[in-house]
Amino acid sequence: MSSNAYAIEAAGISAGIVIHERGGFRFYAAHESFTSMDGQIFKRPRDAEKAAEKLVADRPADRLRLAV
């Protein structure tokens, strides 16, 4: 049995969730550092995770707002 929703994490941060819908998995940001991904459709949950990881890697540490 497969799930329709998956949690996405990057660098230990809960980035958001993806929910399966027609055409792929829509990303919903759970952390303000990932709002640029909000609403994007990904083919697979792993694709969303890779995009979140890239966002973290490309962003200077002082611009990444980590939850305290």
Order of alpha helices (4+ residues) and beta strands (2+ residues): beta-beta-beta-beta-alpha
